[in-house]
Amino acid sequence: MRGARNRQLDWHPDAIAELAESLAWYAQRNPHAAKRMRRVIEDAAQSLIALPIAVSGRPGLVAGTRELPVGQKVPFTLIFVRHRQTGDCTIFHCMHQRRNYPDEVHSNGERD
């Protein structure tokens, strides 16, 4: 495709911290499972910017956001914004599905 560029995937510091905390918890109990979960989560995140067709997820609870449940055996949901003009994505939360929904995040990523 002429003029196409690779899409960017950015992780907000909150999402990185949430992922690290959860994986550390799993690693203490089952290191192999934690490594597998990390791979599955990273693959799901990359699917958000895949060319030619990126995964779109479902509409998020907060206007302007989208959500991608990672999988049945990996109980995480990525909360992200896809930038319309570029197709780039920013992941604002990597939420374990047993946790409460995070504080409100606006479509520009700013918290209340």
Backbone torsions as a table, in degrees:
resi	resn	phi	psi	omega
1	MET	NA	122.2	-178.3
2	ARG	-70.4	133.7	176.3
3	GLY	80.0	-1.9	-178.8
4	ALA	-75.4	148.3	175.5
5	ARG	-127.7	159.7	176.5
6	ASN	-67.1	140.9	176.2
7	ARG	-79.2	150.2	-179.5
8	GLN	-98.3	144.0	173.9
9	LEU	-122.5	119.0	179.6
10	ASP	-115.6	144.2	176.1
11	TRP	-111.5	123.0	174.5
12	HIS	-66.4	147.4	178.8
13	PRO	-54.3	-33.2	177.3
14	ASP	-62.5	-42.6	-179.7
15	ALA	-65.4	-41.1	178.7
16	ILE	-62.7	-44.3	-179.3
17	ALA	-65.1	-42.1	179.4
18	GLU	-62.8	-43.7	179.4
19	LEU	-64.5	-46.0	-178.9
20	ALA	-61.5	-43.6	-180.0
21	GLU	-62.4	-45.9	-179.1
22	SER	-66.1	-44.8	-179.4
23	LEU	-65.8	-34.3	176.7
24	ALA	-63.1	-41.2	178.7
25	TRP	-61.6	-47.3	179.3
26	TYR	-65.8	-38.5	-177.6
27	ALA	-63.1	-33.8	177.4
28	GLN	-64.8	-30.1	-176.4
29	ARG	-96.0	-36.9	-177.6
30	ASN	-157.7	90.3	-177.2
31	PRO	-56.7	-38.2	-179.9
32	HIS	-63.2	-43.9	179.4
33	ALA	-64.1	-39.5	179.5
34	ALA	-62.3	-41.9	178.5
35	LYS	-64.8	-41.6	179.1
36	ARG	-63.5	-44.2	179.1
37	MET	-60.3	-43.5	-179.9
38	ARG	-59.5	-44.0	179.3
39	ARG	-61.9	-44.3	-178.9
40	VAL	-64.8	-42.1	178.8
41	ILE	-64.7	-44.3	179.2
42	GLU	-63.7	-39.4	177.2
43	ASP	-63.9	-41.5	178.4
44	ALA	-63.0	-42.0	179.2
45	ALA	-62.5	-43.4	179.6
46	GLN	-64.6	-29.4	180.0
47	SER	-65.4	-19.0	179.3
48	LEU	-69.6	-22.5	-178.4
49	ILE	-119.7	12.6	-177.6
50	ALA	-61.4	143.2	174.3
51	LEU	-109.3	143.9	3.1
52	PRO	-84.0	-16.9	-175.9
53	ILE	-121.4	120.4	178.2
54	ALA	-94.4	149.0	174.9
55	VAL	-68.8	137.6	-175.6
56	SER	-100.1	-19.7	-176.8
57	GLY	70.2	-167.5	-180.0
58	ARG	-114.1	160.5	176.5
59	PRO	-57.9	138.8	180.0
60	GLY	-82.2	166.7	176.7
61	LEU	-68.2	-26.9	178.5
62	VAL	-99.1	130.9	-178.8
63	ALA	-52.1	133.9	177.3
64	GLY	89.2	-7.7	178.3
65	THR	-104.8	164.6	175.1
66	ARG	-131.8	161.0	-179.1
67	GLU	-130.0	142.0	175.3
68	LEU	-128.0	104.1	172.7
69	PRO	-65.0	129.7	-172.7
70	VAL	-72.1	-45.8	179.8
71	GLY	173.3	168.1	-177.9
72	GLN	-65.7	-42.1	-177.3
73	LYS	-90.1	-5.1	178.0
74	VAL	-124.5	96.1	-169.1
75	PRO	-80.7	62.6	179.6
76	PHE	-129.0	151.9	173.9
77	THR	-126.4	129.6	174.6
78	LEU	-89.4	128.2	176.5
79	ILE	-107.8	121.2	-169.5
80	PHE	-144.0	169.1	172.8
81	VAL	-125.6	132.1	173.3
82	ARG	-100.8	126.5	-179.7
83	HIS	-80.4	119.5	-169.8
84	ARG	-56.7	-46.3	-173.1
85	GLN	-73.3	-34.0	-173.5
86	THR	-105.0	-22.2	-174.0
87	GLY	81.1	-0.8	177.0
88	ASP	-65.1	156.2	179.3
89	CYS	-129.6	146.2	171.1
90	THR	-122.9	124.5	176.3
91	ILE	-92.3	119.4	-177.8
92	PHE	-95.6	-27.2	178.8
93	HIS	-145.2	144.4	169.9
94	CYS	-119.8	89.0	-167.8
95	MET	-95.9	125.8	171.1
96	HIS	-67.9	136.3	-172.7
97	GLN	-70.1	-9.5	175.5
98	ARG	-89.7	-6.6	-179.0
99	ARG	-92.0	161.4	175.0
100	ASN	-68.0	150.7	177.3
101	TYR	-58.4	139.0	-177.3
102	PRO	-65.4	166.6	174.6
103	ASP	-50.6	155.0	-178.1
104	GLU	-56.0	135.2	175.7
105	VAL	-125.9	127.7	179.6
106	HIS	-81.2	168.2	-177.8
107	SER	-62.9	-18.1	176.9
108	ASN	-94.4	2.2	176.7
109	GLY	89.5	-2.7	-179.4
110	GLU	-83.7	141.0	178.3
111	ARG	-88.9	157.1	173.6
112	ASP	-64.4	NA	NA
